Amino acid sequence: MSLLTFFMTVFAEGEGQAADAAAPAGFALPMEVLMIVAMFAIFYFMLIRPQRKRDKETKMMLEALQMGDKVMTHGGIYGKIVQLKEDTVIIETGATGNTSTIKIARTAIGKVLTIKD
């Protein structure tokens, strides 16, 4: 028994004889089922779809990283990429003459500030 048929049966029993006389059986969708479908559509277009778009943009940004790109991590650390590996990135931080390197996960990069030409 499908979910739609179940809901139609449950709500049709509650409506009584007036519903049977007004519309042929099997063609009337209860308003509650339509509201559930509408709420799912709203959630999809307001929450799920935009999140998938952001995830896709982030994935593309992480795949396009190159040596020399200036980046900012999610933790707020600014640096320049000096080495790229599959899952990790080594960035150089600090002022000229007083630099240090940090090994971070590729997914910890939040933003690419400038792209090396």
Buried (B, 14 or more C-beta within 10 A) or exposed (E): EEEEEEBBEEBBEEEEEEBEEEEEEEEBBBEEBEEEEEEEEEEEEEEEEEEEEEEEEEEEBBEEBEEEBBBBBEEEBEBBBBEEEEEEBBBBBEEEEEEEEBEBEBBBBBEBEEEEE
